[in-house]
Amino acid sequence: MVLVTVQLPPEATLQQAMQQLGLTEDEVDTAYGLVPLDPEQGLYALRVTEDAGHRVTPAAGGPFSDPPIEPYGPPR
């Protein structure tokens, strides 16, 4: 999965985003959901498959990797 930034109408829902971008439930991490980055400007983040990410974003705008975040160093 990769993260993409998309422009949608303000206050968009995940279902609206999937419909507008032509994505299926198999291509979207529905548990991650639609994350508002700047809702007034209509900017949102989605976690999608890599193939879907290349389809819905221009080359300069993503997709972006989504590495796991893990602790660094020995436990304290």
C-alpha positions as a LaTeX table, in Angstrom:
\begin{tabular}{lrrr}
\hline
Residue & $x$ (\AA) & $y$ (\AA) & $z$ (\AA) \\
\hline
Met1 & 0.00 & 0.00 & 0.00 \\
Val2 & 1.04 & 3.59 & $-0.67$ \\
Leu3 & $-0.26$ & 6.96 & 0.43 \\
Val4 & $-1.73$ & 9.38 & $-2.10$ \\
Thr5 & $-2.88$ & 12.95 & $-1.77$ \\
Val6 & $-6.06$ & 13.73 & $-3.68$ \\
Gln7 & $-8.22$ & 16.78 & $-4.29$ \\
Leu8 & $-11.91$ & 16.24 & $-3.53$ \\
Pro9 & $-14.90$ & 18.39 & $-2.67$ \\
Pro10 & $-14.81$ & 19.72 & 0.91 \\
Glu11 & $-16.27$ & 17.29 & 3.47 \\
Ala12 & $-15.95$ & 14.33 & 1.09 \\
Thr13 & $-16.56$ & 10.83 & 2.44 \\
Leu14 & $-14.54$ & 7.70 & 1.72 \\
Gln15 & $-17.36$ & 6.31 & $-0.45$ \\
Gln16 & $-17.52$ & 9.55 & $-2.46$ \\
Ala17 & $-13.74$ & 9.52 & $-2.90$ \\
Met18 & $-13.75$ & 5.92 & $-4.11$ \\
Gln19 & $-16.54$ & 6.64 & $-6.58$ \\
Gln20 & $-14.99$ & 9.86 & $-7.91$ \\
Leu21 & $-11.53$ & 8.27 & $-8.28$ \\
Gly22 & $-12.82$ & 4.99 & $-9.72$ \\
Leu23 & $-11.43$ & 2.84 & $-6.89$ \\
Thr24 & $-12.75$ & $-0.46$ & $-5.58$ \\
Glu25 & $-12.76$ & $-1.64$ & $-1.96$ \\
Asp26 & $-9.96$ & $-4.08$ & $-2.88$ \\
Glu27 & $-7.75$ & $-1.12$ & $-3.87$ \\
Val28 & $-8.36$ & 1.03 & $-0.77$ \\
Asp29 & $-7.40$ & 0.52 & 2.87 \\
Thr30 & $-10.87$ & 1.23 & 4.20 \\
Ala31 & $-9.67$ & 0.86 & 7.82 \\
Tyr32 & $-7.22$ & 3.74 & 7.21 \\
Gly33 & $-10.04$ & 5.77 & 5.73 \\
Leu34 & $-10.04$ & 9.18 & 4.11 \\
Val35 & $-7.77$ & 11.48 & 6.11 \\
Pro36 & $-8.36$ & 15.24 & 5.82 \\
Leu37 & $-5.11$ & 17.13 & 5.25 \\
Asp38 & $-6.65$ & 20.51 & 4.42 \\
Pro39 & $-10.42$ & 20.06 & 4.14 \\
Glu40 & $-11.01$ & 23.71 & 3.26 \\
Gln41 & $-8.83$ & 23.22 & 0.17 \\
Gly42 & $-10.25$ & 19.72 & $-0.46$ \\
Leu43 & $-6.96$ & 17.88 & 0.17 \\
Tyr44 & $-7.16$ & 14.36 & 1.57 \\
Ala45 & $-4.90$ & 11.33 & 1.99 \\
Leu46 & $-5.84$ & 7.77 & 1.05 \\
Arg47 & $-3.96$ & 4.51 & 1.47 \\
Val48 & $-4.29$ & 2.50 & $-1.73$ \\
Thr49 & $-2.57$ & $-0.27$ & $-3.68$ \\
Glu50 & 0.48 & 0.80 & $-5.64$ \\
Asp51 & $-1.27$ & 0.27 & $-9.00$ \\
Ala52 & $-4.23$ & 2.39 & $-7.89$ \\
Gly53 & $-1.86$ & 5.06 & $-6.59$ \\
His54 & $-0.24$ & 5.47 & $-9.99$ \\
Arg55 & $-3.66$ & 5.68 & $-11.64$ \\
Val56 & $-5.14$ & 8.40 & $-9.43$ \\
Thr57 & $-2.15$ & 10.73 & $-8.91$ \\
Pro58 & 0.11 & 12.54 & $-11.36$ \\
Ala59 & 3.76 & 11.45 & $-11.34$ \\
Ala60 & 4.86 & 14.56 & $-9.43$ \\
Gly61 & 2.14 & 14.19 & $-6.77$ \\
Gly62 & 2.68 & 10.64 & $-5.61$ \\
Pro63 & 2.15 & 7.95 & $-4.73$ \\
Phe64 & 4.27 & 8.07 & $-1.61$ \\
Ser65 & 5.69 & 5.15 & 0.31 \\
Asp66 & 4.08 & 4.17 & 3.58 \\
Pro67 & 6.81 & 2.52 & 5.67 \\
Pro68 & 5.92 & 1.01 & 9.04 \\
Ile69 & 6.83 & 3.14 & 12.03 \\
Glu70 & 8.71 & 1.16 & 14.63 \\
Pro71 & 10.67 & 1.97 & 17.78 \\
Tyr72 & 14.33 & 2.84 & 17.33 \\
Gly73 & 16.97 & 1.49 & 19.66 \\
Pro74 & 16.75 & $-0.74$ & 22.71 \\
Pro75 & 13.70 & $-0.60$ & 24.99 \\
Arg76 & 14.01 & 1.73 & 27.95 \\
\hline
\end{tabular}
